[in-house]
Amino acid sequence: MQANVGSVDRAIRIIIALALFSLFFLLDGNLRYLAVIGFVPLVTALASWCPLYSLLGLSTCPRKT
């Protein structure tokens, strides 16, 4: 499993995850559990690996020479 998520991409994913987690406190009823979706960008940012990027052959990491 080779890293394919760069540092800027990781920071953006963490911000998105935090925004999604805040939905837990802002929404009422069962809609508040949409915040669970925030775990996806958080895990991919912490692991520096995105399975969708792997499938599509993308990478935001700097190339090693």
Secondary structure, 3 states (H helix, E strand, C coil): CCCCCCHHHHHHHHHHHHHHHHHHHHCCHHHHHHHHHHHHHHHHHHHCCCHHHHHHCCCCCCCCC
